[in-house]
Amino acid sequence: MPFAFPSHPGLIAPLWRRWPHRFDALGCAIGAMTPDIVDGVLGVFRGDLGQWYGHSLLGVMLLDVPVAWLLTLFASRLPRLRDIPRAPPSRLISSIWVGALSHVLFDFVSHETFVLLLPWHAYARVFPSFWYARWFELRTPFYKEPYPIGPHFTVWLVLSVVGAVMFFSDFGREEDRAS
């Protein structure tokens, strides 16, 4: 959960770059970070920063989308972000939803646990047993249990680097395909 920016917005950057008139770039980016923001704030109160309601379908709809909407409205008034083209409200909400859902789906393949159906079902092991191998563990602040390092962590690391590169590069820009 510690690196929501730039990895998560970067992984969906090609979407808003390819179709800039269909998506609100700021809404997608903030929506893609919001599951970690929501669970980070909630984690302070519950004493654990692991995935929780912000990473569930229920949380996406009831927590992430409203929080991301407020954050997007606030961010769009910041001087450096004011010039980003804005979409109508319906497109903004759908862009936020796409961003938040993309975060949850990318975390599905890059985390050891999966809480998509929380509160009804949590931590289902959906991958083969090798996926949950623990090569070693690290004690990290704000986590109750040591953080496992294994195959899922490798995927997380690769996706984080790919997301950062895609966020800061021109990959997927509409005008690049015109030439």
C-alpha positions in Angstrom: 0.0 0.0 0.0 2.8 2.5 0.4 3.3 3.6 -3.2 -0.1 4.5 -4.7 1.6 7.3 -6.6 2.8 7.1 -9.4 2.3 3.4 -9.9 -1.5 3.1 -9.8 -2.2 6.3 -11.9 0.5 5.2 -14.3 -0.9 1.8 -14.9 -4.1 3.4 -16.2 -2.5 6.5 -17.8 -2.6 4.9 -21.3 -6.4 4.8 -20.9 -6.9 8.5 -20.4 -4.1 9.3 -22.8 -5.6 7.2 -25.6 -9.1 8.6 -25.1 -8.6 12.0 -23.5 -12.2 13.1 -24.3 -13.8 10.0 -22.7 -12.0 10.1 -19.4 -11.2 12.8 -16.8 -7.4 12.3 -16.3 -7.3 13.9 -12.8 -10.4 11.8 -11.8 -8.8 8.6 -13.1 -5.5 9.3 -11.3 -7.0 10.3 -8.0 -9.5 7.4 -8.2 -6.6 5.0 -8.8 -4.9 6.2 -5.6 -8.0 6.4 -3.4 -8.2 2.8 -2.1 -4.8 3.2 -0.5 -5.8 6.7 0.8 -9.0 5.4 2.3 -7.4 2.3 3.9 -4.5 4.4 5.1 -6.8 6.8 7.0 -8.9 3.9 8.3 -5.7 2.0 9.2 -4.6 4.7 11.5 -7.8 4.2 13.6 -7.7 0.4 13.4 -3.9 0.0 13.9 -3.2 -1.8 10.7 -2.5 -0.4 7.2 -3.3 -3.6 5.3 -6.1 -3.8 2.7 -9.5 -3.3 4.1 -12.8 -1.7 2.9 -11.1 0.7 0.5 -10.0 -2.4 -1.5 -13.4 -4.0 -1.7 -16.2 -3.6 -4.2 -18.5 -2.2 -1.5 -15.7 0.2 -0.4 -15.1 1.4 -4.0 -18.7 2.5 -4.3 -19.4 3.8 -0.8 -16.0 5.1 0.2 -13.5 5.5 -2.6 -15.7 7.2 -5.2 -17.0 9.9 -2.8 -13.6 10.5 -1.3 -12.0 10.7 -4.7 -14.6 13.0 -6.0 -13.9 15.4 -3.1 -10.2 15.1 -3.6 -10.5 15.7 -7.3 -12.6 18.9 -6.7 -10.0 20.1 -4.2 -7.0 19.2 -6.5 -8.6 20.8 -9.6 -8.4 24.1 -7.8 -4.6 23.8 -7.2 -2.6 26.2 -9.5 -0.6 23.5 -11.2 -3.6 21.2 -11.8 -6.1 24.0 -12.9 -5.1 23.6 -16.6 -5.9 19.9 -16.9 -8.9 19.6 -19.1 -12.0 18.8 -17.1 -14.8 16.4 -18.0 -18.5 16.8 -17.2 -19.6 15.5 -13.8 -20.9 12.1 -15.1 -17.7 11.5 -16.9 -15.7 12.6 -13.8 -17.6 10.0 -11.6 -17.1 7.2 -14.1 -13.4 8.1 -14.4 -13.0 8.0 -10.7 -14.8 4.6 -10.5 -12.6 3.2 -13.3 -9.5 4.5 -11.5 -10.5 3.0 -8.1 -11.6 -0.3 -9.7 -8.3 -0.5 -11.6 -6.4 -0.2 -8.3 -8.3 -3.0 -6.8 -7.8 -5.2 -9.9 -4.0 -4.5 -10.1 -3.7 -5.2 -6.4 -5.4 -8.6 -7.0 -2.3 -9.8 -8.9 0.3 -8.0 -6.8 -0.8 -8.7 -3.2 -0.9 -11.8 -1.1 -4.5 -11.2 0.1 -7.6 -10.1 -1.8 -10.6 -8.5 -0.1 -12.8 -7.8 -3.1 -15.9 -9.2 -1.4 -15.3 -7.8 2.1 -17.3 -7.8 4.4 -18.9 -11.1 3.1 -15.7 -12.9 2.2 -12.1 -11.9 2.6 -8.6 -13.2 2.0 -9.6 -15.9 -0.4 -6.6 -17.7 -1.8 -7.3 -17.7 -5.5 -3.8 -18.5 -6.9 -1.8 -21.7 -6.8 0.2 -22.3 -3.6 3.5 -21.1 -5.1 2.0 -17.6 -5.3 1.9 -17.4 -1.5 5.5 -18.6 -0.9 7.4 -16.4 1.6 11.0 -16.0 0.6 11.5 -13.8 3.7 9.5 -11.3 5.7 10.1 -7.6 6.7 8.8 -5.8 9.7 7.2 -2.6 8.6 5.7 0.3 10.6 1.9 0.2 11.0 1.5 -3.4 9.9 0.6 -6.0 12.6 2.3 -8.9 10.8 5.7 -8.9 9.0 5.3 -8.1 5.3 5.8 -11.2 3.2 8.3 -11.0 0.3 7.6 -13.6 -2.4 6.2 -13.9 -6.0 3.3 -11.5 -5.4 5.8 -8.9 -4.1 7.9 -9.3 -7.3 4.8 -8.6 -9.4 4.0 -5.6 -7.2 7.5 -4.3 -7.7 7.4 -4.8 -11.5 3.9 -3.2 -11.8 5.1 -0.2 -9.7 8.1 0.4 -11.9 6.0 0.0 -15.1 3.3 2.3 -13.7 5.8 5.0 -12.8 7.4 4.8 -16.2 4.0 5.0 -17.9 2.9 7.9 -15.7 5.9 10.0 -16.5 6.4 9.0 -20.2 4.4 9.8 -23.3 3.2 6.2 -23.7 -0.3 6.0 -25.0 -0.8 9.7 -25.9 -3.4 10.2 -28.6 -1.2 12.6 -30.6 1.6 10.0 -30.7 -0.5 7.7 -32.9 -1.3 10.3 -35.4 2.3 10.5 -36.7 
